[in-house]
Amino acid sequence: MTTSIGPQAELPRLDLASKPTLPRGVRLKHDVTRDAWVLLAPERMLKLNPVSVEILKRCTGAAALSAIVDDLAQAFEAPRDRIAADVEAMLAGLVAKRLVDMR
């Protein structure tokens, strides 16, 4: 099942019970030269904002997406439904680009 975001983009729907993880060859790393967190993949590099870093640090394959959302909502003292929408949108985009796997 997919969610349409605009005329050409389609993002996968994520199961809250699935466990996000970085696939083989993709790494979350602090780039000392740029003094920024980046997501490294073969022939790609994404500079991340602080919220994306906090989400991706939790994508170890150990916790379900729902637990990650709960943890972020508590850490940032923000409404769970808003955190869930933001996390799902971000991860769906990365799943579509094959930069995150859902297991």
N, C-alpha and C positions, 0 to 999 in steps of 0.2 A: 504494500500500500504506500502511496506517495502523496505528498502535499505539494500543490502547485504554488510556486512563489514567482509570479510574473509569467510572461508569455512563453519563455523558453526554459526556465529553471524548474526542476522538480527535485524535491528533497525527500529522502526516505523517512517514514515514521519510525520512531524508536520505541522499543519495548522497555518499559521502566524496570523490568526484571533482568534485562540483559546487562552484561558487564563490559563497559568500554575499556579498550586497551589500545596501545599504540602498536601497529603492525610491525613486522620485521622490516628493518631498514629505516624506520621513522624514530627520531629521538627528540626529546625535549631537553634543551640545553641553554645554559646562560652563556651568551656570547660576550666575553670580556672586552673585546675590541669595540663592540657597539654598546656595551653596558646595557644589554637588553636580552630578554628571553626570546628564543626562537624555536620553531619547530622545523627540524631538519629532515628532509626526505631526499631520495635520489633526485638530483638535478633541481631541487626546490628548497626554498627557505621561506618561512613565514615569520615575520616579526610579530610578536604577540603583545597584547595589552595585558595589564595586571590581572584582570578578571579571567581572561582566557588561560593564563598561567595557572591560576588557582584551580580552574576546572581540570585542565590537563594533568596537573600533578596528582589528581585523584583517579586518573584513568589508568590504573595498573592491572586491571582484570580481576582484582580481588573483590571490589564492591559493586553492587548493582547500581544502575543509574538512579533509582529511587533513593538509595542510601547516600549517594553523592549529592543529590539535590538537598536532602535533609541536612547533611553536614554543612553545605554551603549556606543554607538558610539560617542555620544556627550561628555559623562563624561570622556572617555579615549582618545578622539580625534583620533580615529582610523577609517579606512575605514568601512563603514556600511556592505559591502558584506563579509568582513573577519569576522567581529563581528557576523553577521548572521550565517555564516557557523559554527563558533565555538560554539555559543549558541545552535544552533539546534542539533549539534552532542552531546554536553554534556547532554542536556535535553532529547534527544531521548534515550540515554543510561539509564538515570534515569527513564524514562517512562517505558522502557523495564523491569527494575528491580522493578517497581511499587513503586518508591520513589517520583515520581512526577505525578500528574494528569493533563490532558489537558481538559479544559471545554469550 
